[in-house]
């Protein structure tokens, strides 16, 4: 089977569902890594690994969507609920900018009390005050929330964000793009189309975005293949995805915690990265993270098909709410990449090289 | 998951092809081969070779033991440059446990007690002999794995008790097996540079293990790596262990110990996980006469230990309740894992967890 897959990959032929299932369940881990690494080097010959200096603040934890996997949100009116003013958000962006960030990934809960103008003001003021920072704001479901509160269509909301100065979207909120999984863990967020339609429209309007996956909860290998198929198909349409970014579910403090029997550790992560590198043949980049699986697992992951090490994440609150905390500095990221055997490269949100270390 | 990788073996580093032929034919690798294992950039190629060798011996099985770590004392007459554990008398944090204290640490039902300590300035040999006898009497179900070759050598240096006599008496008292510590790295240069000249040197360390083997005492072996040693010194260390195993045959497991920088800071950072995987794989391939290579999660972390099960490791040690030496040097891992976590490390790698005793008798095969 591996020989068949190798032949397909070398001939530039697309992998099929059965291939994907086998990669996820049976492929020997080291051989899989080896093949993924060949593909990675064919796409990106230099022995370089990129990273971005960024921060992940949040503007509100108020949310009406009650996702089973989320430890971050609070219902409206909850004593621990909070929402920042536009100025408070801009202070966070200023602090990220002072730390050298070129990207701010801003996201929040689905708070029906916030008008569209709130979001547009944040984008506009970020562009005006911090032109060096790319506003990488608002996941697909937040865009849908903006459409709901404003009465505008989703494409119109995206057009207004674009006019305000935004040109990329983060890929969060995909979880696993399978009807069954999304119904089980996030019934109020809609099926895969809810996420896919926003990204399709965004790409049509010239936005770039990332595709993510949060695995390691109730999904089966079949669901993962559904996810790959969906984003690979969409990428064929407009080529708007910059990268694929998977991470494992962190069960701490979530409603889903007691249902999760299987632990998805470093081997599962390496397998996911390498198999994704092989399946997603129209994605330029696959991101491994020092953050989501730990620094040392992240270093190993750079040998399983990933060519990017994510961001510095000066601020992060969502994983932290699940008691998963991990911090770094630019110096440490550079060292981690070097130790793993690669030359560190600082990049922009859209994967343009800024600096070779 | 298949026990042995069946993929066509082509290597990114073509220099690995002759090694693959040797490994498949069961031929011994040379020093030069060993050097290549530590030099190649083809980490996956190395992993595939080692995984082949491991799978041929043990299939998909990975072993662990429910054990307890016991340190009678951290008082030590030595001042090894890499050690954060040792204390001088009166120094803050120094401890001396009575036999009663030690007995209390070993709960009834403990499968293996791993007992090592400092070179105490004045506890007589008889104290240790009594300690082993007392543990054996109180906990007959517990296998006692105690005293590194360095400690056995110290009984000679301090009390003029020959290793053969010391080991014979300790065995009589209830000693089961010996841990592999105190080997550090077999290099005259580093013995001087890292200030462990007062400790059993390579010849003595190997001699004592040979004596233990001749008395029917099984032992382990270690290597402290990731500090200022060269790759050639690592290869030399492994080759010397292999030669000793040819002579005496009593080694069970080789445990590469990643140096923890702690407060001794011989190097600025701990060696990266890719080096751990490389070292484990190279050890599996060079030490063709050792039954097991261990991924010691205390030193390398649970994640790397789990991945190492694809790089030739067939053992993850154990639960190691109350480990102190690596943690004195600020090892990032928890000081003891629940059995459930040990099973996770093994299962995440898709391997079969086999609970063992100190001598690798199978206690239970976990699904």
Boltz contact constraints between the chains, C-beta under 6 A:
constraints:
  - contact:
      token1: [A, 2]
      token2: [B, 7]
      max_distance: 6.0
  - contact:
      token1: [A, 3]
      token2: [B, 8]
      max_distance: 6.0
  - contact:
      token1: [A, 28]
      token2: [B, 5]
      max_distance: 6.0
  - contact:
      token1: [A, 29]
      token2: [B, 310]
      max_distance: 6.0
  - contact:
      token1: [A, 30]
      token2: [B, 44]
      max_distance: 6.0
  - contact:
      token1: [A, 30]
      token2: [B, 47]
      max_distance: 6.0
  - contact:
      token1: [A, 30]
      token2: [B, 48]
      max_distance: 6.0
  - contact:
      token1: [A, 30]
      token2: [B, 51]
      max_distance: 6.0
  - contact:
      token1: [A, 30]
      token2: [B, 310]
      max_distance: 6.0
  - contact:
      token1: [A, 31]
      token2: [B, 5]
      max_distance: 6.0
  - contact:
      token1: [A, 31]
      token2: [B, 7]
      max_distance: 6.0
  - contact:
      token1: [A, 33]
      token2: [B, 44]
      max_distance: 6.0
  - contact:
      token1: [A, 34]
      token2: [B, 44]
      max_distance: 6.0
  - contact:
      token1: [A, 263]
      token2: [B, 344]
      max_distance: 6.0
  - contact:
      token1: [A, 265]
      token2: [B, 306]
      max_distance: 6.0
  - contact:
      token1: [A, 265]
      token2: [B, 348]
      max_distance: 6.0
  - contact:
      token1: [A, 266]
      token2: [B, 303]
      max_distance: 6.0
  - contact:
      token1: [A, 266]
      token2: [B, 306]
      max_distance: 6.0
  - contact:
      token1: [A, 266]
      token2: [B, 307]
      max_distance: 6.0
  - contact:
      token1: [A, 267]
      token2: [B, 306]
      max_distance: 6.0
  - contact:
      token1: [A, 267]
      token2: [B, 348]
      max_distance: 6.0
  - contact:
      token1: [A, 267]
      token2: [B, 349]
      max_distance: 6.0
  - contact:
      token1: [A, 294]
      token2: [B, 303]
      max_distance: 6.0
  - contact:
      token1: [A, 296]
      token2: [B, 273]
      max_distance: 6.0
  - contact:
      token1: [A, 296]
      token2: [B, 301]
      max_distance: 6.0
  - contact:
      token1: [A, 296]
      token2: [B, 303]
      max_distance: 6.0
  - contact:
      token1: [A, 296]
      token2: [B, 304]
      max_distance: 6.0
  - contact:
      token1: [A, 297]
      token2: [B, 303]
      max_distance: 6.0
  - contact:
      token1: [A, 299]
      token2: [B, 272]
      max_distance: 6.0
  - contact:
      token1: [A, 299]
      token2: [B, 273]
      max_distance: 6.0
  - contact:
      token1: [A, 300]
      token2: [B, 273]
      max_distance: 6.0
  - contact:
      token1: [A, 300]
      token2: [B, 307]
      max_distance: 6.0
  - contact:
      token1: [A, 303]
      token2: [B, 43]
      max_distance: 6.0
  - contact:
      token1: [A, 339]
      token2: [B, 272]
      max_distance: 6.0
  - contact:
      token1: [A, 340]
      token2: [B, 274]
      max_distance: 6.0
